[in-house]
Amino acid sequence: MLEKIRERIKEIQEQIQEQQAQLQAIQMNRNLTNEQKAQRVSEINQQLASLNSELTSATAQLLETLRGKPKIAGAEGVQPMPYVKHDVETPTA
C-alpha cells in the first residue's frame, strides 16, 4: 500500500515538473501571440491546480497510512489533562 502511494506521488511530481517546463517553453516562444500564450498558460495552470490537488490528497493518504490510527483517545494519542480545582483562600479584610 505504501509503495503504491509513493509511486503515485512520484508520478504526480513528474507531471508537475513537465507542466512547469511547458510553461517556461511557452513564455520563451516568440512565435506565439500574447493571446495564444495567455490561453496556453491558463490551460496549464488549470492542469497544475488539478495535479497539486492530487498531490495533496496522495500526501495526506500517505501520512494517514504511515501514522495509522492512534490506539488511545486524544489527538496524536495524547490524553488531555484532567481539570483540577484548587482551593484558593480569599483574603478577608
C-alpha positions as CSV (number, residue, x, y, z in Angstrom):
1,M,0.0,0.0,0.0
2,L,2.7,2.5,1.0
3,E,4.8,1.7,-2.1
4,K,1.8,2.3,-4.4
5,I,1.1,5.7,-2.8
6,R,4.7,6.7,-3.1
7,E,4.8,5.7,-6.7
8,R,1.7,7.8,-7.3
9,I,3.2,10.8,-5.6
10,K,6.4,10.4,-7.7
11,E,4.3,10.3,-10.9
12,I,2.3,13.4,-9.9
13,Q,5.5,15.3,-9.1
14,E,7.0,14.3,-12.5
15,Q,3.8,15.5,-14.2
16,I,4.0,18.8,-12.3
17,Q,7.6,19.3,-13.5
18,E,6.6,18.6,-17.1
19,Q,3.8,21.2,-16.9
20,Q,6.2,23.7,-15.4
21,A,8.7,23.1,-18.2
22,Q,5.9,23.6,-20.7
23,L,5.1,27.0,-19.0
24,Q,8.7,28.1,-19.5
25,A,8.7,27.0,-23.1
26,I,5.5,28.9,-23.8
27,Q,6.9,32.0,-22.2
28,M,10.1,31.8,-24.3
29,N,8.3,31.1,-27.5
30,R,8.4,34.2,-29.7
31,N,6.1,32.7,-32.4
32,L,3.0,32.8,-30.1
33,T,0.9,36.0,-29.7
34,N,0.2,37.3,-26.3
35,E,-3.3,35.9,-26.5
36,Q,-2.1,32.5,-27.5
37,K,0.4,32.5,-24.6
38,A,-2.3,33.6,-22.2
39,Q,-4.6,30.8,-23.4
40,R,-2.0,28.1,-23.1
41,V,-0.7,29.4,-19.7
42,S,-4.3,29.3,-18.4
43,E,-4.8,25.7,-19.6
44,I,-1.5,24.6,-18.0
45,N,-2.4,26.4,-14.8
46,Q,-5.6,24.5,-14.6
47,Q,-3.8,21.3,-15.1
48,L,-1.3,22.3,-12.4
49,A,-4.1,23.1,-10.0
50,S,-5.5,19.6,-10.6
51,L,-2.2,17.9,-10.1
52,N,-1.4,19.9,-6.9
53,S,-4.8,18.8,-5.6
54,E,-4.0,15.2,-6.4
55,L,-0.6,15.6,-4.8
56,T,-2.1,17.0,-1.6
57,S,-4.6,14.2,-1.4
58,A,-1.9,11.5,-2.1
59,T,0.4,13.0,0.5
60,A,-2.4,13.1,3.1
61,Q,-3.2,9.5,2.3
62,L,0.5,8.6,2.8
63,L,0.7,10.3,6.1
64,E,-2.5,8.7,7.3
65,T,-1.2,5.3,6.3
66,L,2.2,5.9,8.0
67,R,0.6,7.1,11.2
68,G,-2.1,4.6,11.5
69,K,-4.9,5.3,13.9
70,P,-4.0,6.3,17.4
71,K,-4.5,3.4,19.9
72,I,-5.6,5.7,22.6
73,A,-8.0,8.7,22.6
74,G,-6.9,12.2,22.0
75,A,-5.1,14.0,19.2
76,E,-2.0,12.1,18.2
77,G,-2.5,9.7,21.1
78,V,-2.1,12.3,23.7
79,Q,-4.5,12.2,26.6
80,P,-6.0,15.6,27.8
81,M,-5.1,16.7,31.3
82,P,-7.9,16.4,33.8
83,Y,-9.3,19.6,35.3
84,V,-8.1,20.0,38.8
85,K,-9.8,22.6,41.0
86,H,-7.5,24.1,43.7
87,D,-8.9,25.5,46.8
88,V,-7.9,29.2,47.0
89,E,-8.3,31.2,50.1
90,T,-9.8,34.5,49.6
91,P,-8.3,37.3,51.6
92,T,-10.5,38.8,54.3
93,A,-10.4,42.5,55.2
